[in-house]
Structures are given as C-alpha cells and as structure tokens.
Amino acid sequence: MQIELVGDYGARALLDAQIIRATATSKLQAQIAAKFVNLSTTQKDDLVLVIYSDVKEWYSQKRADSDDPIASFKFIATSLKRVFQEFRPAAHVAVRKQVQASAYLFWEGWGELSYPARITELGLRDLRLELDTTDIDRLEELQATQPLLGILVVKEPNDPAPQSLVAEVKQVEVLEELSDRTVIELSFPTSLNSRQKNKIRQLLKILS
C-alpha cells in the first residue's frame, strides 16, 4: 500500500509500505502498524523533511511533565531488544455486521436435505448463523470434518434472485439448555475470493 505523510506546513512524503499488524477497535476502525519498504533517496529526503523540518511545534517545546531520568535510561537500555524484536500478526478478531437474513444450508453429506437458518453476523471473511433445531443429520461428522457448505441467502420473502455462497465450517455449538438451537461459525475460503467478494459486499450493503 502507499502512505502519504503531510507536514504542518504542507510538505508531503509519499511512501510505499507493507502492513505488519492490523487490530480491530470497538468503533469499527482498525489500528495498523506498517513498515516502509524500498524507499528511494528522494522519498527518504521527503520523509526527513516532513518529520524534522515541516513542524509547527516540537513536543519538547510545550510539556506539562518533566523528564524522568530513570525511565529514560530504562528506555535506552532496552532499545537493542526492541530493534531486533520480530513483529507478529495480531490474532484474528472477527469484524462483522449484525444482520438478520434467512438462508438455506446444503451439504453433500445431507444428500437432498437442506436446513433453514438465520444469518445473524456477516463479515467479509466469515459469518455466524443459527438454526432453530439441534436435530441435524450427521451433526457429529459436520463438527469433525468441517466441510464446505452451500448457503443460499434469501434477502427478502419470495426473493427472485437469492445469493449463493460457499463457506467452510469452523465451529458448531449446540445450545440445548437454552432453546434447542445450533450455532455454526463459518469462514469464506480465500480461494473463492474472486467469485464471492462482490456478492458478500453487496449483502453487507443490503442486509440489516
């Protein structure tokens, strides 16, 4: 990706960068850590100009707290360790929209059978759906093998053009004690992104 940094007085640096870490926040935003890659001499000069020259006010010019020499020493002493610290991707956090949509589930293990379900959460990479029953044929096999399911999404009653998706089972949870419901977590295979991405985006816009 490309990142453009703009100084306080309009100086600009357009840099190529690679995302190292992305973390979802509670406000449906993302915090991203990135490293600059393949910087040319011109880009390095632009970056230095934006950071060190095109600045309205330095942090040290106006501070309410005085320096802590001990804390500063600790920071310097541990800097070598941080320099060689390897960035690791953050654990996957599902960012999904709360929706209510009817769907039908298909699986080759069920033969001609299909099960009605409700999609309750939908994201670009995964979804959550619920079935109002725990009486599902070959449920244990579904949990163990985590197969691909066909999902026919009905956007409205008598929908003339339902959307068909394919998703992989990740987790099956039976809620017998509460209301005899079955909850299934699924993810969309990355190998089918080119075929399904636009469908999923369209559903995210339409469904509520």
N, C-alpha and C positions, 0 to 999 in steps of 0.2 A: 504494500500500500504506500501512498505518499502522504507526508505530513507537512503542512506549511506553518511555520512559526512566524509570528508578526510581532515586531518590537513596539515599544511605546510610541515611537515617532514614525512608524510606517516601514521600517526596514523589514525585509522578508527573506526567509530561507526555506526553499522547497526541497525536501529530503526524502529519499527512499528509506522505508523502514519495514521491519518484519515483526509481526505480533508475537510476543513471547508468552504473555499471560493475559487472560481476559476473565474478569469476575463480574457476575451479575449483581446489581444492587436491588434494594427493595422498591426503588422508584422506576423500575423497568428501564434502567440505564445500565451501562457497562463501564467498568474501570479497566483500562487497557495499559499494559506495560509493553513497550516496544523498544527495539534497538535499531539504530541507524546502520544501514549497510551500503557498501560500495560508494562511499562519499568521494566526490571529486574534489580537487583543490578549491574550486570555486565554491562548492557547497560548504566546505569547511570554513572558508573565509566568511561566507554569509552567516553561518551559524555563530561564529565568534562575534561578529558584528551585532547580531540580534541579542545575544546573551550578555555581552560585556560592554557594549557601546551604546546601543539604542535603548537606553534605560532611563526612565524618568526619575526613579528614586531607588537607591540601593537599600537592601534590607537593613544593613548596619547603620544607616543614617537615622533611623527612627525606630527605636526599640524600647519597650517598657521594661524588659527584663535584662539584667546584667549577665555577662558570661559566667559560666561555671567552669573553672579551670580543670577540675577533676573529671567532669563529664566530657570536656573537650579532649583530655588525654585518653580517656577510655575509647572515644570515637576513633582517634588516630591509631591507637594500639590495635584495634580490631579491624582496621581498614584493609589489611592484607588478606584477611579471611574473606571479607566481602568481595574483594576483587576477583577471587577465584571461586566464588560461590556459583554453582550452576543453577540457572533458572529452571524451574519445573512448572509445567502447566498446572493450573488450578483444577481441583476436582470438578467434574461436570455438575453444574447446577441447572436444573430444568427451568427454563423461562417459557411459561405457557399462558395462553389466554383462557379465561374461564368461559366456556360456551355450553350451550345445550342444543344438541343435534342428534337426530335419530340415525341409526346405522344398522346394517346387517353384516354379520360376520360369516365368512366362508373359509373352509379348510378342507384339504383333500382327505384328512383323517375322518371327517364327518360325512363324506360322500355327498349325498344330495341334501343333507341337512344344512340349515343356516339358523343363526340365532340373532334375534333383535337385541340391540344395545343402545346405550346413550353415550355420546362423546361428551365428557364433562370438562376436559382440558385439552388444548391443542397448541402445539408449537411447531416451529419449522423442522425440528429434529425428532420429536416424539409426541405421544398423546396418551391420554388416560380415558378409559371407557368403563362403563358399568353395565352389568346385566342383572335383571331382577329375578335371578334364579341361581341356585347352586347345582341344579340338575343338568349338568353339561356332559355330553358324551365324551368319554376318554379324557377327562379333565386332568388326571394324573400324567398322562402322556403329554398333554399340552404344556404342563408345568416343566416336565423333564426335558423335552426336546426343543422347546422354544422355537417353534416353526414360524414360517411366514403365513400370515392371514390375509385374505382378501377382505377389504372393507368397502362397503357400498354406502356412501354418505348421502342421506336424504335431507336436503336443505329446508324443505317445507312439505306439508302434506300434498300427496299426488305430484311430487316433483317430476317434471317431464325429463329432466336431464341430471340424474344423480351422479355424483363424482365417485369414481372407483380409485382406491388406493391400495397399496401393499405395505404391510408393516410387520416387523419381527417382534414376537412375544419376548418380553424381558422379565416380567413378574406377574404371577397370578395370585390373587389374595381372595380367600373365601371368607365372607363376613356373616357366618351363620348365626352368631349370637345376637347380632343387631337386627338384620332384616332379610336374611337369606339372599344376600347379594354377592355377586362376584365382580371383583375389580381387576382389570387387566391393564398393565403398563406395556406399551409398545414403542418401538423406535423405527424410524423410516430408514431403510438401507441406503447407505451413501451411493451404492452402485446404481440406484434408480433416481438419483437427484435430478438428472437432466429430464426425466419423464414426469416427475411428480412435483418438483419445486413450485412451478407456476400454479398447479392445482391447489397446493397447500396454501400458498399466499392468497389465492382467490377465496378460499374457505375462511381464512383468518379475517379477511375484509368483510365477508358477508355474515358470518355466524356471530351470534351474540348470546 
